[in-house]
Amino acid sequence: MTIPGPTDSSLSQLRRLRRDFLGYLCDAAQHGDLVLLRPAPGMKIYLANHPDLIEDSLVRRPELFHKARMTRRMVGNFLGNGLGLSVDETHGQRSDEQTYDIQ
């Protein structure tokens, strides 16, 4: 199975990602429900754009979706460290189990 994605070079993708993160993702989403991004040599990021794929990765089977440390750090700079980037036991926590210190 070939997963579609942007065909420009990794360096070009990385520049665009850094310059216009949201625009880059919106353009990439036009390639389909599942898109392969290659923002650096040897790096692969899969962008899920279909609700069923998103539910699989976040709710039904999160253990099947590896989130590399470099990817979490790079994407986390833009999106924060929410559910989409959480791993291990942090992912399974329910919101009512978390405490927040609001000042």
N, C-alpha and C positions, 0 to 999 in steps of 0.2 A: 504494500500500500504506500503510495506516495502522498505525503502531506504537503499541500501548497503553502506558499509563503512568498515574501518579497524576494526578488531575484538579484537585487543589487548587492554589492560586496559587503562583507562583515563590517569593514571600516565605515562605509557609507551608512549602514544601518545604525552603528553605534553613534555616529555623529548626529544623525536624525533623532535617535532616541534621546540623546542628551539635550538637543536643541528644542525639541518639541515632542515630549514624551506622549502626551495624550493624542496629538495629531498622528504620531507614528503608529500607535495602537489602533486608532480609528481606521487609518489607511490599511493596516495589516488585516484588520477584521473583514475587509472586503474580499479577502481570498477564500473565505468559507467558515464553516462551523469550527474547524480545528486548523490552526495555522502554525507553521514552524517558523520561528524567528531565529536568526543567527547573528546576534549583535557583536560577537567576538569570535575569532578563530577557535574552533573546537567547542563552542558553547551552543547549546540548543535550548530554546525556550518554547514551550508549546502554549499557545494562546487559545483557550476554550471560549467560543462565542455562542454556543447553543445552551439553552437552559438545562437540558438533560446532562450534558457533559460537565457543566458547572456544578450541578447537584452531585454527580458522581464524585468529583474531585473534592468537594467540600463537605458532603454529608454522608453519602452511601459508602464510599470506599476510599477515604482519604489516605489510607496506608499504602495504596497502590501508586500514589503520585508523589514522587521524590522531588523535594525542593532543595536544590543545591545551595550551600552557604553563600556562594558568590551571587547567585540569582536572587536570593532573599535580601542580601545587602544592597544590590543594585536596584531592584524593584522596590524594596522597602524605602529607599530614599524618596521615592515618588508617591507610594501608596500607603506608607506606614506599615506597621507590623500587625495587621488585622488577621482575620480568619484565613484569608487567601494565602498568607505566607507562614502561618503557624505550623509547627511540626510537633510530633510526639504527643506527650500528655497535655501540652498547652492547647492543642487542637480540639481535644475532647471535652474541655471544660465548658460547662453551661454558664450562661451569662449571670444566673442568679448565685453562682458559686464564687464569682469574682467580687472583689471589693475594690472600691475606688476611693481615693483620698482627694476630696474636692476642697480646695481652699478658697 
